[in-house]
Amino acid sequence: MMRKFLTIILALLALTADGKKKQSKQEVWPDGTPMDAWFQHTQKTDLATLGRQYVLTDYGVVAGNGQVQTAQIQAVIDRCAQEGGGVVVVPQGEFLTGALFFRQGTHLHIRESGVLKGSERIADFPILETRIEGETCKYFAALVNADGLDGFTISGKGTIDGNGLHYWQEFWIRRKWNPQCTNKDAQRPRLTYISNSRNVTIQDVHLINSPFWTNHVYKSNHVRFLDCYIYAPTENIWPPEPKRGGPSTDAIDIDVCSDVLIDGCFMHVNDDAVVLKGGKGTWADKNPNNGPCERILIQNCRYGRVHGCLTLGSESLYDRNIILRNCQAESANRVLWLKMRTDTPQHYEYILVENISGQCERVLFIHPWSQFYKPEKRDDMPVSRANNVILRNISAGSTKTRWDVKLSDKYQLSDFTLDGQPMTFE
């Protein structure tokens, strides 16, 4: 009896010790708060669990005919929704389309050798109220749109091709004619736009040649990008100036979102890779359409040529608990870029960048950002801040300078550390 009692006690002690061990391994955000177990969930969504498959060619959509088939593809999506949901499947072949709108319960799967390709005509992308460059306004829909959905998935090893060449060339022609030409002036659709949604997974797909931003996520939570290939050319798209690439083709723009995981992705674009946004302008913090980005984890990614691996701004308000770790930069201009927009109240805090290898020109870059800004008079204008930024174990080569930081009376920088040592800026 005594032996049995001792066995139970020892088992309980072992369970307690094991529990403490597991608890001690629980990850935390830079501000010390526990990281939810959801961020460990990198298992792919199983296509078989998403319901009936609606293969485009089974419903009269023709591969490779060179015709824009927006209405035909949208009819398949709508039928899928009406019949209880399921997966709209892009089979082998190329399917040309304008803006598509997914419904609750519908998903998109692109088989290997399947291509969903965007139309070259902006008329195939309707103007509607959307979100662009830190503002809620009328603008063009994206190629793939999902609004107000729970559980939406894009999967498969095929390709969503934005077919951006003519849009890019038009942009550079306009910019040549008018140096003040903005992104909105050039009229270009995004590749994917996910808004007001939750429990979203984008996995395995090739997302390439977006006319404008590649992936834009707005006011959404629990969004995962897993093993995606995100690409836009960085040169040779406009013969008069061969160094020009696809303009403003950011890989992933996270706009007023929380709980976002980016794991195992490759990003090579002619702008920033992962960008946090939330609003812009002197009164941006008073606008309910704007807001913070919180709890963003980027890990195990590989960067080709990008302007910044992780960029906060140029349309950010408040970003907190952001981690970039265990990534390789092949040809990055900057690892961490804080764009301090002098006409907008901004606060960036509790940012961790660690275990970054490869090649980059600058590890940390902080400058005032004044492109197309519009300062207004505001008596209670908050002073912008960046604080509690941790950099450690960064072996990425620095060919110019390890950091490039400009100070200003418009913002304050405090509590920056590099490998445990305080950083000072002059």
Sequence and secondary structure as in RCSB ss.txt:
>XXXX:A:sequence
MMRKFLTIILALLALTADGKKKQSKQEVWPDGTPMDAWFQHTQKTDLATLGRQYVLTDYGVVAGNGQVQTAQIQA
VIDRCAQEGGGVVVVPQGEFLTGALFFRQGTHLHIRESGVLKGSERIADFPILETRIEGETCKYFAALVNADGLD
GFTISGKGTIDGNGLHYWQEFWIRRKWNPQCTNKDAQRPRLTYISNSRNVTIQDVHLINSPFWTNHVYKSNHVRF
LDCYIYAPTENIWPPEPKRGGPSTDAIDIDVCSDVLIDGCFMHVNDDAVVLKGGKGTWADKNPNNGPCERILIQN
CRYGRVHGCLTLGSESLYDRNIILRNCQAESANRVLWLKMRTDTPQHYEYILVENISGQCERVLFIHPWSQFYKP
EKRDDMPVSRANNVILRNISAGSTKTRWDVKLSDKYQLSDFTLDGQPMTFE
>XXXX:A:secstr
 HHHHHHHHHHHHHHHHHHHHHHHT  B TTS B  GGGG      GGGG  EEEGGGGT  TTS  B HHHHHH
HHHHHHHTT EEEEE SEEEEES EEE TTEEEEE TTEEEEE S GGGS EEEEEETTEEEEEE  SEEEES B
S EEESSSEEE   HHHHHHHHHHHHH TT  HHHH    SEEEES EEEEEES EEE  SS SEEEES EEEEE
ES EEE  SS SSTTSTT   TT  SEEEES EEEEEES EEE SS SEEEE   STTGGG TT   EEEEEEES
 EEEEEEEEEEE SS SEEEEEEEEEEEEEEEEEEEEEEEETTS  EEEEEEEEEEEEEEEEEEEEEEE TT   
   TT   EEEEEEEEEEE  EESS SEEE  BTTEEEEEEEETTEE    
